[in-house]
């Protein structure tokens, strides 16, 4: 049987099933150890360890990393073009940032200060996904992934679903709407108290951000994606303005909009509710705008390269 990449081609025979099995077993053992340590000895967990171990997040990050590294090795062995070094670096940085945001001691702080919670969501929804989008890691992960993953991604229903969720109008609406939705004060209060809703909130931020920025930062031309570079550039800029408006509304609010943090107890008691919100509003305002500018530059560069290749 041969590997199937995202473009539907082959990358050669798959080997090392026993070695892969050992890696999967190691991933499972390490995950079980982290779960046991965080559940039984939370006070002894180092800051780089999970505050609350979440198996789905652990599995998504570790398997993505393993499949990516294995994909790089396979592409190199078969003489196929591998991503540039800078793309590999930004992939690892994006994956690490998402892990830090939700599976280290930072999560404890993000549940007790509004501005740190905003840093967490900006990392999940903007910075981390932009880095992953720039890495163009999808084909590499598929090249290193198992057969069932390649078969699943090659099916008609999977391709149609991706076309729907990455349709420019729907992707942009979800990208802006979800970020706003979880900051509706009553919704935010309930989500921060309910463990299931809290996980849904974080997952929606990460998955939605990855889908949107992967569509915007795709290096392939319109003939392959159905979305022109001009439209992608416009979307990168368009999503910046709702973030600015939301950040301004929160920054200039004169009362406590998010009482959960007073109810839970702020980690830094010297920072009052309004100041906490002001810092959080700036976090919503500035870093996402910077990511939009970075994405715009990347899209324009992709357009230039595509035109050069066409010429």
C-alpha positions in Angstrom: 0.0 0.0 0.0 1.3 3.5 -0.7 1.0 6.8 1.1 -1.5 9.4 -0.3 -0.7 13.0 0.1 -3.2 16.0 0.2 -2.9 16.4 -3.6 -3.9 12.8 -4.2 -0.5 11.5 -5.3 1.7 8.8 -3.8 4.8 9.1 -1.7 5.9 5.5 -1.6 5.5 2.4 0.4 4.9 2.6 4.1 7.2 0.8 6.5 8.2 0.7 10.1 4.8 -0.4 11.4 6.5 -1.9 14.5 8.3 1.4 15.1 5.2 3.4 14.7 3.4 1.1 17.2 6.2 1.7 19.7 5.8 5.5 19.3 2.0 5.3 19.7 2.5 3.2 22.9 5.0 5.7 24.2 2.6 8.6 23.5 -0.1 6.7 25.4 2.2 5.9 28.4 3.4 9.5 28.7 -0.2 10.7 28.4 -1.3 8.3 31.2 1.6 9.5 33.3 0.6 13.2 32.8 -3.0 12.4 33.6 -2.1 10.5 36.8 0.3 13.2 38.0 -2.2 16.1 37.3 -5.0 14.2 39.0 -3.1 12.8 42.0 -0.3 15.3 42.6 -1.5 18.6 41.2 0.5 20.7 43.7 3.7 19.0 42.6 3.1 19.5 38.8 5.7 21.8 37.3 4.5 24.9 35.5 5.2 23.3 32.1 2.9 20.4 33.0 -0.9 20.4 32.5 -2.9 22.2 35.1 -5.9 20.0 34.0 -4.9 17.2 31.7 -7.1 16.9 28.6 -6.6 13.7 26.6 -8.1 15.1 23.3 -5.8 18.1 23.4 -2.8 15.9 24.3 -3.6 13.5 21.5 -4.1 16.2 18.9 -0.8 17.9 19.6 1.4 14.8 20.1 0.0 13.0 17.1 0.2 16.0 14.9 3.9 16.5 15.9 4.7 12.8 15.3 3.0 12.6 12.0 4.6 15.8 10.9 8.1 14.6 11.8 7.5 11.3 10.2 6.1 13.0 7.1 9.3 15.1 6.8 11.4 12.0 7.0 9.4 10.2 4.3 9.4 13.1 1.9 13.1 13.5 2.3 13.7 9.7 1.8 11.6 9.7 -1.4 13.3 12.9 -2.8 10.1 14.9 -2.6 10.2 18.6 -1.8 9.9 19.2 2.0 8.9 22.5 3.5 11.5 25.2 3.9 13.2 25.4 7.3 11.3 28.5 8.3 8.0 26.7 7.7 9.1 23.9 9.9 10.1 26.3 12.7 6.8 28.2 12.6 4.9 24.9 12.6 6.7 23.8 15.8 6.2 27.3 17.3 2.4 27.3 16.5 1.9 23.8 18.0 4.0 24.8 21.1 1.9 28.0 21.6 -1.4 26.1 21.5 0.0 23.5 24.0 1.3 26.3 26.3 -2.1 28.1 26.2 -4.2 25.1 27.3 -2.0 22.4 28.8 0.4 24.2 31.2 0.1 26.1 34.4 -0.8 29.2 32.3 -4.3 27.8 32.0 -4.7 28.2 35.8 -3.9 31.9 35.4 -6.1 32.3 32.3 -9.1 31.1 34.5 -8.4 33.8 37.1 -7.6 37.0 35.2 -9.6 38.3 32.2 -6.6 39.8 30.4 -4.7 36.5 30.7 -7.8 34.7 29.4 -7.8 37.0 26.4 -4.1 36.2 25.8 -5.0 32.6 25.8 -7.8 33.0 23.2 -5.7 35.3 21.0 -3.0 32.6 21.1 -5.6 29.9 20.2 -7.5 31.9 17.6 -4.9 34.1 16.0 -1.2 33.7 16.7 -1.0 30.0 16.9 -3.3 29.3 13.8 -1.4 32.0 11.8 1.8 30.2 12.5 0.3 26.9 11.6 -1.2 28.4 8.4 2.2 29.8 7.4 3.8 26.4 7.9 1.6 24.7 5.2 1.9 21.5 7.3 -1.2 19.7 6.0 0.4 17.6 3.2 3.4 16.8 5.4 1.1 15.5 8.2 -0.9 13.4 5.7 2.4 12.0 4.3 3.4 10.9 7.8 -0.1 9.9 9.0 -1.7 6.5 9.0 -3.6 5.0 6.0 -7.0 5.6 7.5 -6.3 9.4 7.8 -5.3 9.7 4.2 -8.3 7.6 3.1 -10.6 9.7 5.2 -9.3 13.0 3.8 -9.6 11.8 0.3 -13.3 10.9 0.6 -15.9 13.0 -1.2 -17.8 13.8 2.0 -14.6 15.0 3.7 -13.6 17.2 0.8 -17.2 18.7 0.5 -17.2 19.4 4.3 -13.9 21.3 4.0 -15.2 23.3 1.1 -18.3 24.3 3.2 -16.4 25.2 6.4 -13.7 27.1 4.4 -16.2 28.9 2.2 -15.1 32.6 2.5 -18.4 33.9 3.8 -19.0 31.1 6.3 -15.4 30.9 7.5 -15.3 34.7 8.0 -18.6 34.8 9.8 -17.6 32.0 12.1 -14.2 33.5 12.8 -15.6 36.8 13.9 -18.9 35.5 15.4 -17.4 32.9 17.7 -14.9 35.3 19.1 -17.7 37.7 19.9 -20.1 35.0 21.1 -17.8 33.7 23.9 -17.4 37.3 25.1 -21.1 37.9 25.6 -21.0 38.5 29.4 -23.7 35.9 30.4 -22.3 33.3 28.0 -18.7 33.9 29.2 -19.8 33.5 32.8 -21.5 30.2 32.2 -18.7 28.9 29.9 -16.0 29.6 32.5 -17.9 27.7 35.2 -19.0 24.7 33.1 -16.1 22.4 32.3 -17.7 21.0 29.2 -18.5 24.5 27.8 -15.1 25.7 28.8 -13.5 23.0 26.7 -15.9 23.6 23.8 -15.0 27.3 23.9 -11.3 26.6 23.7 -11.7 24.0 21.0 -13.9 26.2 18.9 -11.3 29.0 19.1 -8.4 26.7 18.0 -10.2 24.8 15.3 -12.0 27.8 13.9 -8.8 29.8 13.8 -6.9 27.0 12.1 -9.6 26.6 9.4 -9.8 30.3 8.7 -6.1 31.1 8.5 -5.3 27.9 6.6 -7.8 29.1 3.9 -6.3 32.6 3.9 -2.7 31.6 3.9 -2.9 28.7 1.4 -0.1 29.1 -1.2 -2.1 27.4 -3.9 -3.8 29.5 -6.7 -7.5 30.0 -7.2 -7.7 27.1 -9.7 -6.9 24.7 -6.8 -8.7 26.3 -3.9 -11.6 28.2 -5.4 -10.6 31.4 -3.6 -8.6 34.2 -5.2 -5.5 35.8 -3.6 -7.3 39.1 -3.7 -10.3 37.8 -1.7 -7.9 36.2 0.8 -6.1 39.5 1.3 -9.4 41.3 1.7 -10.5 38.7 4.4 -7.3 39.1 6.3 -7.9 42.8 6.6 -11.7 42.6 7.0 -11.6 40.4 10.2 -9.3 43.0 11.8 -12.0 45.7 12.2 -14.6 43.7 14.3 -11.7 42.8 16.6 -10.8 46.5 17.0 -14.4 47.4 17.7 -14.8 44.6 20.3 -11.5 45.5 21.9 -12.5 49.2 22.1 -15.9 48.4 23.7 -14.2 46.4 26.4 -11.3 48.7 26.9 -13.5 51.8 27.4 -16.1 50.1 29.6 -16.5 51.7 33.0 -18.1 48.8 34.8 -17.3 45.2 35.4 -18.6 43.3 32.4 -17.3 39.9 33.4 -18.1 39.2 37.1 -16.8 35.6 36.9 -13.3 36.7 37.7 -14.5 38.5 40.9 -16.6 35.5 41.7 -13.6 33.1 41.2 -11.1 35.5 42.7 -8.5 37.3 40.7 -5.0 36.0 40.8 -3.6 39.5 41.0 -5.8 41.2 43.6 -4.1 44.5 43.0 -5.6 44.7 39.5 -9.2 45.8 39.8 -12.0 44.7 37.4 -12.0 47.7 35.1 -8.2 47.7 34.8 -8.2 44.0 34.1 -10.8 44.6 31.3 -8.8 47.5 29.9 -5.7 45.4 29.5 -7.8 42.6 28.1 -9.4 44.9 25.6 -6.0 46.0 24.4 -5.0 42.4 24.0 -8.1 41.9 21.8 -7.3 45.1 19.9 -3.6 45.0 19.1 -2.2 41.5 18.6 -5.1 40.3 16.3 -4.6 43.4 14.1 -0.9 42.6 13.9 -1.7 39.0 12.8 -4.0 40.4 10.1 -1.2 42.6 8.8 1.2 39.7 8.8 -1.3 37.6 7.0 -1.9 40.3 4.4 1.9 40.5 3.7 2.0 36.7 3.4 -1.0 36.6 1.0 0.5 39.3 -1.2 3.8 37.4 -1.3 1.9 34.2 -2.2 0.2 36.2 -5.0 3.6 37.5 -6.3 5.0 34.0 -6.3 2.0 32.5 -8.1 2.2 35.2 -10.8 5.9 34.7 -11.2 5.4 30.9 -11.7 2.6 31.5 -14.1 4.7 33.9 -16.1 
